[in-house]
Amino acid sequence: MPMKRLFQIDLNPNRIYGLDILRALAILFVVIGHGAYLMPPARYKYVNYFVFDGVSIFFVLSGFLIGGILIKILNNHGLNIKLILNFWKRRWFRTLPNYFLILTVLLILSALFKEDFVVTDKWEYYLFIQNLFTKHPIFFPEAWSLSIEEWFYLLLPILLFIWIKLFKLSINKALLITAIGIIVCVTLFRYYRYENLEINNLIAWDKTFRKQVFTRLDSLMFGVIGAYIFYNYKAFWQRYKKLLLVVGIALFLISRYNFFGFHPWGFYSCVFSFTTVSVATLFLLPYLSGLKNGKGFVYKFLTYISLISYSMYLINLILVQKWLLGSINWEPVEQFNGYLFLLSRYFLYWVFTVGISILLYKYFEIPVMNLRDRKW
């Protein structure tokens, strides 16, 4: 098979280009951010100016897409147990196979090559409970956000079922009450933690607030609210899309560059910083969701990156950086030229991440998705 065919991916013309742009930017921010471990801090600080919170962008986009799927399903077919089970099956077929594959590979590698590694205490990763209320373990650190996603998939239909079946609310009211209720509860929970825990550095802030399930579910709910507005108030969605785009970009810049001088682990950072980024992403959606098509190299590049973004997220840090790049003897290169060592390692980081992700997407993720579509 020619090399070009090996890595070629067919692009679906029905994809929404604007959402692909957002998804591609999100994963590029994540991979660039993780690339900091391969660069001297004095050099990376210049790159870091252009890195935004890609994971929060993913959360809002996921909430928007899943919220839209549920709205269409519920309006067309009503709500019942069979429908919820079918929704879960389709979601789990989309997210779990890739995750379980990479998780299992990492467990095998660690068991074979790391002394005193205990496999049996990693069972929490298969149930996504490793960071419900506690800090995420150091093994497979990328998995923290996937736990939040999976609990979102699980809880949202259950809560909708309760509101609709027990309290006899309409689909739209149930969705809106659920989204707003979770946003309020999670924000209050973060405030409670801020008042009762001592947070005195960025690492503690990161582990206590940023990377736990019940401190971050609200970000996905902002996306659900976006789906609610999109399907029920389309005129508003379209009328103010350019204004909201400008406001959203402004909020991103204000949050990223801390124009108001908020303390990095103070009240705002612990309680409301995630809200700002989530609202900023929500405000981008009206404009980007209406951007249907593109052309040229930039279009193909961003669409490619969007398609393989899930695989890129799973492999870039531990599998690529630790196991692949870590297995290479860099000493001769570093002794020959320090700059060549840094550039070569960083270049291979991107080559391995993108190349393996394309193969994983084309030869594993697509077949699994095709199986899912045939079965459900």
Buried (B, 14 or more C-beta within 10 A) or exposed (E): EEEEEEEEBEBEEEBBBBBBBBBBBBBBBBBBBBBBEBBEEEEBEEEBEEBBBBBBBBBBBBBBBBBBBBBEBBEEEEBEEEBBEBBEEBBBBBBBBBBEBBBEBBBEBBEEEEEEBEEEEBEBBBEBBBBBEEBBBEBBEBBBBBBBBBBBBBBBBEBBBEBBEEEEBEBBBBBBBBBBEBBEBBBEBBBEBBEEEEBEEEEBBBBBBBBBBBBBBBBBBBBBBBBBBBBEEEEEBBEBBEEBBEBBEEBBEBBBEEEEEBEEBEBBBBBBBBBBBBBBBBBBBBBBBEBEEBEEEEBEEBBBBBBBBBBBBBBBBBBBBBBBBEEEEEEEBBEEEEEEBBEBBBEBBBEBBBBBBBBBBBEBBBEBBEEBEEEE
